[in-house]
Amino acid sequence: MLRIVYLATADARGHLMRAQLLAHALRGQGAQVQVFTTSDEGARFLAGFGIDAPVLSRHYAVQFDELQNMLRRETDRNVAHYVFRPSRMLRDVMRLHGWLRDADLVVNDSFHPALLFMGAMPGWRRKVVHVYGASLRRALEGNFSGRLPGPAARAFGRIVAWQIGRSGARIAHDFAQGEPVHDGRSGHALATPVAVAAADLGGSGHAPLAAVYLNPHFRDEVLADGMERGLAAAGLASHRVGEGYARREGWLAQDERWIDAVARSALIVSAPGMAALSVARVYGKPILLLTTDQPEQASNARRAAQLGLRHRTVAWRGDADAFAHAVAAAARDLGSDDSAIATAAQGREAAIERLRPWCELLLRLAGTRHAATASDEACPAARRAD
């Protein structure tokens, strides 16, 4: 039995959704998969999908405000404390060492510092595969651009790129990726996987439906009020999910079958994360993008425009009435677009097709490492330096 360890960071829920999708799919193919994450909230999220995920470390996390804007100084401080305090990253490296020893493959989704380090080191690196959104890698390598002197910012980017490039394999995913691409070495490009809707969804109700998902960093009650009023003014009922609004009437903290609401919907509302844009593309739905200060999501929104994905963007400026008006206007514009919308069945089939190459590739990578390990154990003298 192939053994795969999957570490999914819990900064946002896209990494966790990908982890549970792939864990279930790989287990269905006979692999043994152990998922780990980086927060108690992330573990509870995964538990809702039937995944038992112990927490590796509670010290590492990207920092956000209540509107999902990235707090750069706070994030830099948190990461520095994690990396340089021996009780944090060093402790995690020691724990991960045991898991790497017993695993055929270790998936790092996305860019956890301990596995970035281990993925560049002899003896460990061949088992590590980094999984990341293409826009997230660009944002990470350019993290200090404009904030440090040019040579220092470029040096940081080169160090990160070197660490990523040293790993056994890399999988860059993108919402607009077509057929899988292999660079002939250890790099792969795949389309971002999305959840598969139920085969029989039934009717969509009396009013057109907006399927809303806001990740846990959205907590501003005034923003939620403006969004609700805006969608209602556009004549849309809404199915609203957001952990930050768990106590707000009409919202769910989590919905494991949110994808079914998407398949029935006339419109998706979410931030421009890779997962949300992938869902819109696969299920053929227009999407209203709530933009925030995150470099990779700003890049995603620009690419959505370049690729002609049916979308509108709105930004929260602190004025609930203006925000409600902007949401209503954007939703009406998207509703008046007469472009063809995919059927739920078409979207479901497309989602299944996106997931298949992931399973094939990860199983192949794990199988290669399993065979290499077996060969080393059978003939220790044949081992070679990394």
C-alpha positions, 0 to 999 in steps of 0.5 A, spaced: 500 500 500 502 506 498 503 511 503 502 519 502 502 524 507 498 530 506 500 537 509 494 542 508 495 549 511 489 552 514 490 560 512 484 559 507 479 553 506 482 552 498 488 548 501 483 544 505 478 543 500 483 540 495 486 536 501 480 532 502 478 531 495 484 528 494 485 524 500 478 521 499 480 520 491 486 517 493 484 512 498 479 510 493 484 508 489 487 504 495 492 508 497 493 510 505 493 517 506 494 521 512 492 529 512 495 534 517 493 541 518 496 547 521 490 550 526 484 547 530 479 550 526 482 547 519 482 540 523 474 541 524 473 543 517 476 537 515 472 533 520 466 535 516 468 532 510 470 525 514 478 527 514 481 526 521 487 531 521 491 532 527 494 539 527 502 539 526 503 546 529 499 552 531 504 557 530 505 558 523 499 562 519 498 568 515 495 574 518 489 577 516 484 582 518 476 581 518 476 583 511 481 578 509 486 583 507 493 580 508 497 583 514 504 583 511 508 586 517 504 581 522 505 575 517 512 577 517 513 577 524 509 571 525 513 567 520 520 569 523 518 567 530 516 560 527 522 559 523 527 562 528 525 559 534 527 552 536 521 550 539 517 551 533 519 550 526 525 545 528 520 541 533 516 540 526 521 538 522 523 533 527 516 530 527 516 531 520 522 527 519 518 521 522 513 521 517 517 522 511 521 516 513 515 512 513 511 515 507 512 514 500 510 521 498 509 528 502 505 533 499 506 540 501 499 544 500 501 550 500 508 552 502 509 550 509 516 553 511 518 546 514 517 542 508 520 548 504 526 547 508 526 539 508 524 539 500 531 542 499 535 538 503 538 531 501 535 525 504 528 528 504 527 532 498 526 526 493 519 525 497 516 532 497 512 535 492 510 542 493 502 543 491 501 551 489 497 556 485 501 559 480 499 566 482 501 564 490 508 562 488 509 569 484 506 572 490 511 569 495 517 570 491 515 577 490 513 578 498 518 583 499 518 587 493 517 594 494 518 593 502 525 592 502 531 594 498 531 591 491 537 586 492 534 584 498 528 583 495 530 579 489 535 575 494 529 572 498 525 571 491 531 567 489 532 563 495 525 561 495 525 559 488 531 555 490 528 551 495 521 550 491 526 547 485 530 542 489 524 538 491 522 531 488 516 534 484 512 540 483 505 541 481 502 548 480 495 549 479 491 554 475 483 555 474 484 556 467 489 550 466 487 546 460 490 539 459 496 537 464 503 539 462 509 536 464 516 540 463 520 534 462 523 534 469 519 535 475 514 540 474 507 539 472 501 544 471 494 541 472 487 544 473 485 546 480 481 540 482 474 542 485 468 538 488 463 534 484 456 536 485 451 530 486 448 527 480 440 528 482 440 535 485 432 537 484 429 544 483 432 550 484 427 554 488 422 559 486 427 565 485 434 565 482 439 563 487 446 566 489 451 561 492 455 565 497 462 563 500 466 567 504 472 564 507 473 565 515 477 571 515 471 575 513 467 577 519 465 584 518 457 584 520 456 591 516 459 588 510 455 582 510 448 586 511 450 590 505 451 584 501 445 581 503 441 587 501 444 587 495 443 580 492 436 581 495 435 588 491 437 584 485 432 579 486 436 573 488 435 568 493 442 566 497 445 560 500 450 563 504 456 560 507 462 563 512 465 561 518 466 568 520 458 569 520 457 563 524 452 566 529 449 571 523 442 569 521 441 566 514 448 564 514 452 557 515 459 556 518 460 550 513 456 546 508 460 540 505 455 540 499 455 547 498 457 545 491 450 542 490 448 550 491 453 552 486 450 547 481 443 549 482 445 557 482 445 563 477 451 566 480 457 565 485 459 570 490 466 569 493 473 572 493 477 571 487 481 565 490 483 559 485 478 555 488 472 559 487 474 561 480 475 554 478 468 552 481 465 558 476 469 555 470 468 548 471 460 549 473 459 555 467 457 560 472 458 567 472 461 570 479 461 576 483 468 577 486 469 581 492 476 583 492 481 584 498 488 586 499 491 579 497 497 579 492 495 572 489 487 574 489 489 580 485 493 576 480 487 571 479 482 577 478 486 580 473 487 573 469 479 572 470 478 578 466 484 577 461 480 570 459 473 572 459 471 569 465 464 572 466 465 576 472 464 583 476 468 585 481 466 589 488 470 592 493 468 594 500 470 601 502 466 601 509 459 604 506 454 599 507 449 602 502 454 604 497 456 596 497 449 594 497 448 598 491 454 595 487 453 588 489 446 589 486 448 592 480 454 587 479 449 581 480 444 584 475 449 585 470 451 578 470 444 576 470 443 579 464 449 576 460 446 571 455 452 567 455 451 559 455 451 556 462 453 549 463 448 544 466 449 541 472 451 534 469 456 538 464 459 541 470 459 534 474 463 531 469 468 536 468 469 536 475 470 529 475 475 530 469 479 535 473 480 530 479 483 524 475 489 527 473 491 529 480 490 522 482 494 519 477 500 523 478 500 523 485 500 515 485 505 515 480 510 519 484 508 515 490 509 509 486 516 511 484 518 513 490 516 506 493 520 502 488 526 506 489 525 505 497 524 498 496 531 498 491 535 501 497 533 497 502 534 490 498 541 493 496 544 498 501 550 499 497 547 501 491 544 508 495 547 514 492 548 521 495 542 526 493 
